[in-house]
Amino acid sequence: MTVSAAPDKAAGGRTPITVTIDAFQFQPDKIRDKTWAERNFINKDEVPHTVTPDKNVHFVPSGIIKGGEQHEVLFESVGIQDYSCDFHPSMRGRVIVK
């Protein structure tokens, strides 16, 4: 599923996007956005996960997000920002920043 950010005056002109980590999946797993911004990752699984950039992708990794915790990740670079979980490499996500 791909989600696009839309304007929202209450949120400073941007609709905040939350990525839920649930059942060993990033939901939504693809986000398209016209400007870089923070994304809030919430881990609903009982096991820890990470949001780690793929090789040649530039954003600060989340570190360990324990079950029930959340972490904000800032996607600063224009382009395709692919990421995965260090513990579960089959968990993949993408942010496309234009």
N, C-alpha and C positions, 0 to 999 in steps of 0.2 A: 504494500500500500504506500502511495506517495502522498504527502501532505504539503501544501503550499501555505506559507505565512500570508496573512491578510492584514490590512490596516485596522487598528483599533485605538481610538483616541484615548480610552481609559488606560491603556498600557503604553503611553508615550509614543503612539503611532504604530505600534507593532503588537500583534497578537502573540503572546508568549506560547511557545510550543514545548510541551512536556512529552518526553519519550519514556514510556513505561517498559521496564524490564520484567517480563512475566512469562512463565513457561519456557524459559531459556530462549526468548526472542526479544528483540528490540521492536517496540510497537509505537509509532509507525517505524518501519525500517528504512524509509526514504523520505527526505524532506527537501523541498526546493525553496530557496529564499533569495530575495534580491539584495539583501545586505547581511553582513555578518552580525551575529548576535549570540547570546547565551541560550543554551538548551538545558532544560532541567531533566535529568535522568533519575527516575524513581525505581528502585529495585523492590519488586513485589515477590520475588522468589525468596526462599529461605536460605539460599547459598549466596556467597559473594560473587560479584561480577566486576568487570572493569569496562571502561570506554577508552580504548587504546588506538591511536592512529596507525594506519597502515604505513609501510615504508614510503618515504617521500611525501607524506602528508604532515602538515604542520599545525598542530594544536597541542595544548598541554593535556596529557592523559589524566583521567579521573583518579587514578589510584583505585584502591579497593573500595567498592560500594557494598557494604554488608546488607543483608536482608532487612527490609524496612527502612533503609536509609536512602538519601537522595544526594545528588551532586550536580552542580552546574558546570557545563563545559562551554568554553568560548571558541567558536569557529571563526577565526579571523581572516583566513586566506580565501581569496576568490578561487573557485574551481570545485572539483569533486573531492570531497573529504570522506574517504572510506574509513571505517573503523570496525573493530571487533572486540571480543572479550578475551583477555589473556588466558583465562581458565577454560573457556569453551570456544575455541576458534571457529566453530561452525556458526556462532552468533555473529551476524554481520549487519552493518547499517551504513547509510550513506547520507551525507548532507551535501547538496549542490548549492553553492553560493555564487550568485551572479553579480 
